[in-house]
Amino acid sequence: MTRVTGPWITRAETQAVCRMLTEAGHQAYFVGGCVRNALLHQPVDDIDISTDARPERVMELARAAGLKPVPTGIEHGTITVVSGHIPHEITTFRKDVETDGRRAVVAFSDDLQDDALRRDFTMNALYADPTGAVTDPVQGLADLQRGLIRFIEDPDRRIREDYLRILRFFRFYAWYGAPATGADPEALGAISANVEGLDQLSRERVGKEMLKLLAAADPGVSLSAMGITGVLARVLPGADARMIPVLVHMEELTGTPPGALRRLAALGGAQVAERLRLSKKDALRLDQTRTALEEMRPAGEIGYRWGADMARDVVLIRAAMAEQPPSASDLAAGEAGARAVLPLKAADLMPRFRGPALGRMMRQLEADWIASGFTLDQAALLARAAEAGPQA
């Protein structure tokens, strides 16, 4: 029998949550990402537990056990039980009653099989009891081992239940799919037939999925499949994924961790920030990256104005565009620019310069300093200002 192991399942706080349910005669199964990741020997962050106990019963049992229940999604059957500061998301077995492509009306169930059949992919319907023994109601274990992302039962029906599953498919393919296995052709066919359903989704949901997908070690194959099925053009008109595998290679050459916004800048496309409803911070970062690329600003200036990370991103994207290894000197210049501090203040130019003339001279001297590779000192800059003559 297959078992999952790890400190996340054996720790006292988590076992206390399981006993809270099982000692009262209820079922308790770990499910989803914690089981999947444990089987793949990857880190387990979130703990989800499925049970036949109804939400109100879970809250009652948690209080009686001295644990803290929080009704984070009680209308959907979910209670978060905090044990020793560790949250455990407990959800009652459910089955779908009605779906509209964005949300589902569910009914509670006493049957684990019902709960499994309403999930998206077979690898997400793997369950483990408190001892770690795995239950595999939809043959997801074999798919997980092969790196095959497969919808449970009919792909078309699964997609029509929630069109976000189209993007989740490509995200999971990027993170867990095996290139040698390839993408499930039935899934790709159903996705191609349902791309219009993506228009029903909120931009926030689309944006979150895209950023998660782009954060995978190598999303290139997945993005290519998105292009072939028409999904990429639907969510990001004008985007082109052909540069992404080259950019990933440049990242690997320089030991640079994956960066979703770096990859997003390389994808291109129109109105990206709006279409993905990016946060103000991410939208600004994307705009700055594109500006630096379009204006061909040198790496040192980018580092000085926007930081070493931004400079590195631009250098890597330019290397991918040229299909040449990134310049070590450009990478170093970006880092040097980020550390540089202009050795001059406006007060140093007064009273010789005032008003608009002062601003123009500061900008000119700053440009000269950047062009020198940040080598001009204060004396050299003041000498240049003196040569310009008084402009008070």
N, C-alpha and C positions, 0 to 999 in steps of 0.2 A: 504494500500500500504506500502511495506517495504521501509524504508529510512535509509540511513547512516548518522551518525552525528559525530561531533567532531571538535575541533579547526582547524584541517588541512583543512577542507572544507569551513568553514565560515570565515577564516581570509581574510582580505581585499586584500592581495597580490594575493591570489589564485582566489578570485572572480573577480579581475580585469582581469586576464587572460581569464576567462570564458566570461566575458562581451565583451572582445576584439573580440571574435568569434561570439557570439550570436547576438550582436548588428549590426554585418555586415551580418546577415542572415544565419550564419553557425551553424551547430550542435556542441555541446561540451558535451562530456561524460567522466567522470572519469571511468577508467577501470583497471582490473587486480588486482594487489596486494593491492592497496590502498582501493579498495572497499571490497575485500575479508577480509583483516585484520580489517577494520572498523566493518564489520558484525560480526567478531569473537571477537571484543573488544580487539584487539591486536594493538600495536603501528604501526603507518603509517609513513614510512620513505620517500619513493619515490612516486611522484605524476605523473601518466600517464593519458593523456587526448587523446581521439580519436575524430576525426572531419572529416567532409566531405570537409573541405578546403584543397586545395593543398599546398604543402610545401612553394612554392614561395608566395602564398597568406598569409600564416601564418606569414612569415617574414615581408611582407608588412604591415600587420595589427599590428604586434608587434611594429614595428618602429613608426607607426602612433600613437600608444597608449603610446609612451614613454617608452616601455619595451625593453629589450635586447634579440634579437633572435640570437641563435648560431646554425649553421647547423651541428649538431653533427652526424646526419645520414640521410642527405638529400636524398641520393640515395635510401634509404629505406622508405622515406616519413617522417622522424623524424626531428623535430626542437625543440631544448631546448630553452624555453622562460624563462628568468630570470626576476622575479618580486620581488623587495625588497630583493634581494640576495637569493631568493628561486627559485631553478630550477623546471620547469614544462616541462616534456617531452611530446610534442604534435606530434601525428602521424596520418597521413591521413588514413581513412578507406582503407583497402587493401583486395585483394583476390589473392590466389595463381594461377599462370599461369603454372609454371613448378617447380618441385622439384627433387633433386638427393640424398636425404638422409642426406645432410649436410647443404645445403642452398636452398633458394627458389627464383625464379623469380616472382615478384609480379606486379600486376596492381592496380592502385588506383580505388576506388569505391565511390559511393555516398550512399551506403546502409550499415547500421550498421549490418544487418544480414550477409552480406558477410564477414565483419570483424570478427564477432563472429565465423563463421564456419571455419576459418583458424587457430584458436587458439588451444591449446593443450587439456586442461582439462575444464570441464564444470564450475568448480569453478573459473577459470580464465577468463571466458567470462561473467562476471557480470558487468553491466554498471550502472552509477548513473549520473543523470543530476546535474546541479549546485545547485539545491535545496536539493539534496540527494536522490531523488526518484529513486528507483532501477528498471532497465530494465533487464529482465532475458530471453534472446532469446533461450537458449538451456537447460533450466531447471537446471541451476547450483545451484540455491539457495537451493533446496531440498537436493542435493548432499553435499553441504557445511554443512548443518545442520546435516546430517547423518555422516559426516566424510568419505564420499565415494569419492575416487579419480577415476574419470571416464573420459576416452577419449571422445572427441566430435565425434559423429557418429561412423565411423568404426575404431576401434583401430589399425588394421593392416595398414590401409591407413595413419592414423595420424603418426604412427611410421616410415613408409617408407618415409614420407616427411622429417623427421629429426630424425635420430637415437638417438640423444641426449635425445629425449623425453623418452627413456627407463630409463635413469638415473634420469631425472626429475620426472618421475612417482614415483620412490622409494624415492626420496628426499621429494616430497610432501606427500607421504604416511607416512614418518617419522615425518614430521612436523604437518600435518593436518588430517591424517587418524585416524579413531576411531577403536581400536582393536576389539570392539564388532561388528562393521560392517564388518570388514575384508577387504581384498584386492579384487578388482573386478576380478572375474574369467575370464571374456572375455579379460581384459587387460593382465592378467598374461599369458593367452594362446597366445596372439599376441606377447608378449615380448619373450616368449620361442621360437617362430617360427622365430624371427628376431635377435637373439643375435649376429649373425655373422656381422650384420650391425654396431655393435659397433667398429669394426676394422677400419671403415672409419673415425672415429672421431679423432681429434687432441688430444694429451695427455693433453694439457692445458685445453681443455674443459672438459675432463673426470675428471681431477684432481680437478677443481673448483667445479664440481657437487658433487664429493665424499666428499670433505671437508665440503661443506654445509650440506650434508646429515648427516655426522658424528657429526655435531654440534647441532643436534636436541636433545631435552631433553632425549629421549629414542629411539635410532635408531635400537634397537635389532630386533624387529619384521620385520622391513623393510629389514634389512640385511639378516635375515633368508629367506625371500621371494626371495631376490636376489640370495641366494645360491640355492634354489630349482629350479629357472628358468634358472640357468646356467650363470647368469649375473656376479656374484661375481668372479667366476673362470675365466671369460673372461677378466675382467678388472684388477684383482689382483690374478694371479695364485698362489695357495698355501695358500691363505687367509682362515681363519676359523672364523666364526662369533659366535661360541658357547659361547665364554667367555664374549661377549659384555653385555648381560643382567646382568651377575654377576658383571661386572665392574660398570655398571650403578648403581646397588644396593650399591656398596661400595662408590661411589660418593655421593649418597643420604645419606648414614650413616654419612659421614663426612662433609656434606654441601658443597661439592666441585662442582663448576659449570661445565657444560659439556665442554669437551676438545677434539676437533677433532683429534689432533695429538696423544693424549693419547689413544684414541680409535683405531687410525690407527696402533699404535705400538702393541696394543693387538690383532689386526686382523692378523698380520703376513703377510706372502706372500713374493715373490721374486721380487727384483728390484723395490720396491715400489716407491722410489723417482723418478726413471727414468720413470716408467709407468704412474705416475701421474704428471710428470713434476713439482715437488715441487720447491718452491723457495729455494735458497741456505740456507736461514735461517731455513726454515722448514725441509729441508733435513738433516741439521746438527743436529737439535733438535731430529729428528727421529733416526738418527744414534747414538746419545749419549744415548738416552733412551734404545735402543736395547743393546748397549754395556754394560750399567749399569746392565741390566737384565741378560745378558749372563755371565758376570763376577761376578755376585752376590756381587757387591760392597755394603757395608753397607750404610744405609741412610745418616748418618752423612757425610761420604766422598762425597756422591753424592751432598748433599747440599753445601758442601764446594767448590767442583769443578764446579758445574753447576747450583747452585741456589736452593732455597726452592721449587719452582714450579716443577722442574725436580725431586727432591727427593720425593715429594708428589705423582707425577705421577707413579714413580717406586713402591712406597709402595702400592699404590692402585692396580696396575696391579698384583703385587705379591700376594696381598690379594685375588684378583679374581682368580688367578691360584690355590691358596690353598683353595678357597671357605671358607675363614675365615675372620672375621672382621679385618680391618687393625689395626696394633699395634699402640697404642697411643704413646708409647715410640719411635717408629721408626719415626712417624710423627714429634715428638718434636725434635728428633736428626737431622732430615733433616733441620729443621728451625734453630737449633743451629749451624749446620755446615755452613749454608749460612751467618750467622753473624760472624763467627769465622775469625780471622786474625792471621796468623802464627807469633808468637812473636820473630822471628829470621830472620836475613838477612845474605846474603852470607858474607858481610863485617865483621860480628861478628865472623866468623870462620877463618878469615885471620889474620896473614900469616901462621898459623899452617897448613891450607889446601889450596891448589891451584890446578888450572887446573881440570882435570877429577876427581881427588880425592875430590875436593870441591863440585862438582856437585853430586857425589855419596853420600857424607855425608849429604848434604842438603836434598836429596831425602829420605835418611834413617831417618833423624830427623823429617822430615815432616810426614812420615809414622808413626813414634812412637807417634807423637803429635796427629794425627788423631785417632790412636788406643786408646789413653788415653781418648778419648771423649773431646779433645781440652783442657785438664786440665793442661798439662805440661807447665810450664812457661819458660821464657828465661833462667833462672839460671839452671833449671833442664835439659834443652836441651844442654846447654853449658857443663854441667857436663858429660853428655853422650858422647859428642864430645871429651872431655878431656880423658875419659876412653879409647877411640879408639886409642889414641897416635898420635904423629905428623906424618902427611902424606904429607908434602909439596912437 
